Amino acid sequence: MYEIEPGVHEIGKLVSGESIADLGGLAVAYQAFQKSMEGKPRPANIDGFTPEQRFFLGWAQVWAEKSTPEFER
């Protein structure tokens, strides 16, 4: 059980379908990313991050947000 804030928990079985879909979408997107790099010179690291690391940083930034406790409930 994931605790959103003290005393407020997310019920895993109610969100598992959405979580599985998110993971499936990420897996397909990563495969497409890898396919897009085939036969091309490997892109350089930027700010110390590999192309693969930048892919996942971009994915994480999509989900980053600041929420109020009222919104989270």
N, C-alpha and C positions, 0 to 999 in steps of 0.2 A: 504494500500500500504506500503510495507516494503522498507525503505530507506537503500540501501547498503552502500552508502557514500553520502555526500552532493550532491544533484542534480541527483543522480542515483537511480531509483526506480525499484523494481521487480513488474511485473504485475501478481497479484495473480491468475487470471483465466488461465494464461499460465502454472503455476506450480502446480495448485491444484491437478491434477491427480497424479503427482509424490509424492506430500505431503501425499495424502490419501493412496497411496501404501506404503510409508514409515511407516505411522502410523499403517496400517494393519499388516505389517511385524513385527513391534515392539509388537503389541498385541499378535500375534501368538507365537512369541519368548518368551514373558513373560508367556503365558499359558503353554508352554513347560517347562519353568524353574520351575514354580509352580508344574507341574506334576512330574518333576524329583525329587522333594523333598518329595513327598508323601511316607509315610511309613518309612522314615528315620529320625534319630535324627536331630533336627534343628541345622544348622551350627552356630558356634559362631560368634559374631560380631568381625570384624577386624578393628582396628584403629577407633573404635566408629561407624562403619557403619554396618547396618544390611545386610543380604544376598540380600534382595530386593533392598536396596539402592545401593549396589555394582553392581547389575545387571544393573541398570539405569546409574550408573557412567561409566560402561564399554561401554554401548551404546553411551553415550555422547562422550567418548574418540574416538570412531570410526569416529565421524563427526568433531572432533576438528582439525583445521588446521590454518595455517597462510598463508594468501594470499596477493598478491600484488593488488593494485587498478586496474591494467591493467587486471589481471586474473578475478577479480570480474565483470568487465564490460563485 
